[in-house]
Amino acid sequence: MSLGDDGYGGDSRSGRTDDGYSTLGGTRQTRTRFADGTGGDGYGGSRRPARSSRSLTMVVGVVVLLVAAIAFANMGGGGDDSGSSGGSGGGKAGAAPTAATGTKPVTGKNGKVPSGFAHDEQGAQSAASNFAVALGSVDMFKKDSRHAIVDAIYTAEAAGKLRDPQDAAYSGDFLAKLGLDADGNAPQGSTFVSRTIPVGTKLASYGGNTAKVAVWYTGLIGMSGPGSTDPVSTTWKTWTVELRWTADGWRATSDSQKDGPAPVPGDVAASSSDEISKAVEEYGGFTYAR
């Protein structure tokens, strides 16, 4: 997998910056327009000042989406970061690439990750979408739940190679920079937000027992709370994953991602910290079906 220079002294071959943190999430953010006012809390008050490049690297650049992919960068694993190569095509003739198939979401669960996706092109795309959601969740910041997610998504071989590099990436120092304690918990009165919302999928190739799927997604990342210095912001990425059909269904063998495509930001004023925290608590996620 080839990782581009992030402009902050990072090593594109290792996927890490000079201070040891992954840059796989990228460093570009979707700009957010803030309402005019005097609140100054970074959400709905006065426009917050631009964060330093180091802050951008630590918060958005490190995590959203997949610190999991760091291991493949370190061991020179596969995965094309283009996210746009051609192939056998994922939709029926005449159908829009991301048109819904009408297939119902699966009801099975492997821990917190949906399972039971069909052994076909649609199933591979559905699996990839739900894998992206799990890998971009707050559960990735806690060791036990992170291991469970990785074991449910990757092949046994790939998961084994990921575990140690991931644990090193999610170090106490790294979590502290995000405002979390050593166990991945947010301070009392604050809500840590990390979500991935797939916008569409593209089947780059399909070989019956193997598939390559690109997932275009938007992500939320940041700390919602009165003392937060990194309010929840959005990002746009394309995650490309190579899948293999196993006795346990579709499993990931390698992955990569790139920035964008990102739309022009709208004129909606940013919400307050309380509104963001309440929304995160009240609005649950989905099981995605292609």
C-alpha positions as CSV (number, residue, x, y, z in Angstrom):
1,M,0.0,0.0,0.0
2,S,1.3,3.4,-0.9
3,L,0.7,6.3,1.5
4,G,1.3,9.8,0.2
5,D,3.4,12.4,2.0
6,D,1.1,14.2,4.4
7,G,3.1,17.4,4.5
8,Y,4.0,17.1,8.2
9,G,7.2,15.2,8.0
10,G,5.6,11.8,7.9
11,D,7.1,8.7,6.5
12,S,4.8,7.6,3.6
13,R,6.2,4.0,3.8
14,S,5.4,3.5,7.4
15,G,2.2,5.3,7.7
16,R,3.5,7.2,10.8
17,T,4.6,10.8,11.5
18,D,7.9,11.5,13.0
19,D,6.3,11.4,16.5
20,G,5.1,7.8,16.0
21,Y,1.4,8.4,15.1
22,S,-0.4,7.1,12.1
23,T,-1.4,9.5,9.4
24,L,-3.7,7.0,7.7
25,G,-6.8,9.0,8.4
26,G,-5.4,11.9,6.3
27,T,-5.0,15.5,7.4
28,R,-7.7,17.4,5.5
29,Q,-11.0,18.3,7.1
30,T,-14.3,19.4,5.7
31,R,-14.6,23.1,6.7
32,T,-17.4,23.9,9.1
33,R,-19.1,27.3,9.1
34,F,-19.8,28.6,12.6
35,A,-22.6,30.9,13.6
36,D,-21.8,34.5,14.5
37,G,-22.2,35.1,18.2
38,T,-20.4,35.5,21.5
39,G,-20.6,32.1,23.0
40,G,-17.1,31.2,21.9
41,D,-17.5,27.5,22.9
42,G,-16.2,26.3,19.5
43,Y,-19.6,25.0,18.5
44,G,-22.3,27.6,18.2
45,G,-20.5,30.7,19.3
46,S,-17.8,32.8,17.7
47,R,-15.8,31.3,14.9
48,R,-13.1,29.2,16.5
49,P,-9.5,29.8,15.4
50,A,-7.8,27.5,13.0
51,R,-6.1,24.6,14.8
52,S,-2.5,24.0,14.4
53,S,-1.3,21.4,11.9
54,R,-0.2,19.3,14.8
55,S,-3.7,19.3,16.3
56,L,-5.1,18.4,12.9
57,T,-2.7,15.5,12.6
58,M,-3.4,14.2,16.0
59,V,-7.2,14.3,16.0
60,V,-8.5,13.9,12.5
61,G,-5.4,12.7,10.7
62,V,-4.7,9.9,13.0
63,V,-7.9,8.2,13.6
64,V,-10.8,8.6,11.1
65,L,-11.2,5.9,9.9
66,L,-8.8,3.1,10.2
67,V,-5.7,3.0,12.4
68,A,-6.1,-0.8,11.7
69,A,-4.4,-0.3,8.4
70,I,-1.2,0.8,10.0
71,A,0.0,-2.8,10.2
72,F,-0.3,-3.3,6.5
73,A,1.7,-0.1,5.9
74,N,4.4,-1.3,8.2
75,M,4.6,-4.8,6.7
76,G,4.2,-3.7,3.1
77,G,0.8,-5.4,2.8
78,G,-1.5,-5.2,-0.2
79,G,-4.2,-2.7,-0.9
80,D,-4.6,-0.1,-3.6
81,D,-5.2,3.4,-2.2
82,S,-6.8,4.6,-5.4
83,G,-10.2,3.4,-4.5
84,S,-11.3,3.9,-8.0
85,S,-10.0,1.1,-10.2
86,G,-12.2,-0.7,-12.7
87,G,-13.3,-4.2,-12.5
88,S,-16.2,-6.5,-13.0
89,G,-18.7,-3.8,-11.9
90,G,-20.9,-4.0,-8.8
91,G,-24.3,-3.2,-10.2
92,K,-26.7,-4.7,-12.7
93,A,-26.6,-3.3,-16.3
94,G,-28.3,0.1,-16.4
95,A,-28.4,0.5,-12.7
96,A,-26.7,3.4,-10.9
97,P,-23.5,2.3,-9.2
98,T,-24.8,3.0,-5.7
99,A,-28.5,2.2,-6.3
100,A,-30.0,0.0,-3.6
101,T,-30.5,-3.7,-4.5
102,G,-33.5,-4.2,-2.2
103,T,-31.7,-6.9,-0.3
104,K,-32.6,-6.7,3.4
105,P,-29.9,-6.2,6.0
106,V,-28.6,-9.3,7.8
107,T,-29.7,-10.0,11.3
108,G,-26.7,-12.0,12.5
109,K,-24.0,-10.5,14.8
110,N,-20.4,-11.4,15.4
111,G,-20.0,-9.4,18.6
112,K,-20.8,-5.9,17.6
113,V,-20.2,-6.5,13.9
114,P,-23.1,-7.6,11.6
115,S,-22.5,-11.0,10.0
116,G,-24.1,-13.4,7.6
117,F,-23.6,-11.4,4.3
118,A,-24.3,-13.3,1.1
119,H,-21.6,-15.0,-0.9
120,D,-22.1,-12.6,-3.9
121,E,-21.2,-9.1,-5.1
122,Q,-24.0,-7.5,-3.0
123,G,-22.9,-9.3,0.1
124,A,-19.3,-8.2,-0.3
125,Q,-20.3,-4.6,-0.6
126,S,-22.6,-4.8,2.4
127,A,-19.9,-6.5,4.4
128,A,-17.4,-3.7,3.5
129,S,-19.8,-1.0,4.5
130,N,-20.5,-2.5,7.9
131,F,-16.8,-3.2,8.5
132,A,-16.1,0.5,7.9
133,V,-18.7,1.5,10.5
134,A,-17.2,-0.8,13.1
135,L,-13.6,0.2,12.4
136,G,-14.6,3.9,12.8
137,S,-16.4,3.5,16.0
138,V,-15.5,4.6,19.6
139,D,-15.1,0.9,20.5
140,M,-11.8,1.0,18.6
141,F,-10.3,3.2,21.3
142,K,-10.7,0.5,24.0
143,K,-8.4,-2.5,23.9
144,D,-10.8,-5.4,24.5
145,S,-13.5,-4.1,22.1
146,R,-10.9,-3.2,19.5
147,H,-9.5,-6.7,19.5
148,A,-13.0,-8.2,19.2
149,I,-13.8,-5.9,16.3
150,V,-10.6,-6.8,14.4
151,D,-11.1,-10.5,15.0
152,A,-14.6,-10.3,13.6
153,I,-13.6,-8.3,10.5
154,Y,-10.1,-9.6,9.4
155,T,-8.9,-13.1,8.6
156,A,-7.1,-14.7,11.4
157,E,-3.7,-14.1,9.8
158,A,-4.4,-10.5,9.2
159,A,-5.9,-9.9,12.6
160,G,-2.8,-11.5,14.3
161,K,-0.5,-9.1,12.4
162,L,-2.6,-6.1,13.3
163,R,-3.0,-6.5,17.0
164,D,0.4,-5.4,18.3
165,P,0.9,-2.4,16.0
166,Q,-2.7,-1.3,16.8
167,D,-2.1,-1.5,20.6
168,A,1.1,0.5,20.1
169,A,-0.8,3.1,18.1
170,Y,-3.5,3.4,20.7
171,S,-1.0,4.2,23.4
172,G,-1.8,6.1,26.6
173,D,-0.1,9.2,25.2
174,F,-2.1,9.1,22.0
175,L,-5.4,8.7,23.8
176,A,-4.5,11.6,26.1
177,K,-4.0,13.8,23.1
178,L,-7.6,13.0,22.2
179,G,-8.8,13.9,25.7
180,L,-9.3,10.2,26.7
181,D,-8.0,8.4,29.7
182,A,-5.7,5.3,29.4
183,D,-8.8,3.0,29.0
184,G,-10.3,5.1,26.2
185,N,-12.9,6.8,28.3
186,A,-14.0,10.5,27.9
187,P,-13.9,12.9,30.9
188,Q,-17.0,13.1,33.0
189,G,-19.5,15.5,31.3
190,S,-18.0,15.0,27.9
191,T,-18.8,12.8,25.0
192,F,-16.1,11.4,22.6
193,V,-17.5,11.0,19.1
194,S,-16.1,8.7,16.4
195,R,-18.5,7.6,13.7
196,T,-18.3,6.4,10.1
197,I,-21.3,6.9,7.8
198,P,-21.1,5.1,4.4
199,V,-22.4,7.2,1.5
200,G,-21.9,4.5,-1.2
201,T,-19.9,1.5,-2.3
202,K,-18.2,0.5,-5.5
203,L,-17.1,-3.0,-6.5
204,A,-13.7,-2.7,-8.0
205,S,-13.3,-6.4,-8.7
206,Y,-15.0,-9.7,-7.9
207,G,-13.7,-13.2,-8.3
208,G,-16.3,-15.4,-6.5
209,N,-14.2,-16.0,-3.3
210,T,-12.4,-12.6,-3.4
211,A,-13.6,-9.0,-3.8
212,K,-12.2,-5.5,-3.7
213,V,-14.7,-2.9,-2.5
214,A,-14.3,0.9,-2.2
215,V,-16.5,2.6,0.5
216,W,-17.0,6.3,0.2
217,Y,-17.9,7.7,3.7
218,T,-18.1,10.7,5.8
219,G,-16.9,10.6,9.4
220,L,-17.4,12.4,12.7
221,I,-14.5,12.8,15.1
222,G,-13.8,14.9,18.2
223,M,-14.7,15.6,21.8
224,S,-18.1,17.2,22.7
225,G,-17.9,18.9,26.0
226,P,-17.6,22.3,27.7
227,G,-13.8,22.1,28.0
228,S,-13.1,20.5,24.6
229,T,-10.3,22.0,22.5
230,D,-11.2,19.8,19.5
231,P,-15.0,20.0,18.8
232,V,-16.6,17.3,16.7
233,S,-15.8,17.9,13.0
234,T,-16.4,16.0,9.7
235,T,-14.2,14.4,7.2
236,W,-14.6,12.6,3.9
237,K,-12.7,9.5,2.8
238,T,-12.7,6.5,0.5
239,W,-11.7,3.2,2.2
240,T,-10.7,0.4,-0.1
241,V,-10.7,-3.2,1.3
242,E,-9.8,-6.5,-0.1
243,L,-12.1,-9.3,1.0
244,R,-11.8,-13.1,1.0
245,W,-14.7,-15.6,1.4
246,T,-13.9,-17.9,4.4
247,A,-15.8,-20.5,6.5
248,D,-16.9,-17.5,8.6
249,G,-18.1,-15.4,5.7
250,W,-16.4,-12.3,4.2
251,R,-13.2,-11.3,5.9
252,A,-10.8,-8.5,5.2
253,T,-7.2,-9.3,4.2
254,S,-5.9,-5.8,3.5
255,D,-7.1,-2.2,3.2
256,S,-6.2,1.4,2.4
257,Q,-7.8,4.8,2.2
258,K,-7.5,8.2,0.7
259,D,-9.0,11.7,1.2
260,G,-12.3,12.6,-0.5
261,P,-14.3,13.1,-2.6
262,A,-15.4,15.9,-0.4
263,P,-18.4,18.1,-1.2
264,V,-18.6,21.9,-0.8
265,P,-19.5,22.6,2.9
266,G,-23.0,24.0,3.5
267,D,-24.0,27.1,5.4
268,V,-25.6,25.3,8.3
269,A,-24.3,26.8,11.6
270,A,-22.5,24.4,13.9
271,S,-24.5,23.1,16.8
272,S,-23.7,23.6,20.5
273,S,-21.7,21.1,22.5
274,D,-24.9,20.0,24.4
275,E,-26.8,19.5,21.1
276,I,-24.0,17.3,19.7
277,S,-23.8,15.2,22.8
278,K,-27.5,14.7,23.0
279,A,-27.7,13.7,19.3
280,V,-24.9,11.1,19.7
281,E,-26.8,9.6,22.7
282,E,-30.2,9.6,21.0
283,Y,-29.4,8.6,17.4
284,G,-28.2,5.1,16.9
285,G,-26.5,3.6,13.8
286,F,-27.6,1.3,11.1
287,T,-26.9,-2.1,9.7
288,Y,-26.1,-1.3,6.0
289,A,-27.2,-3.4,3.0
290,R,-26.1,-2.7,-0.5
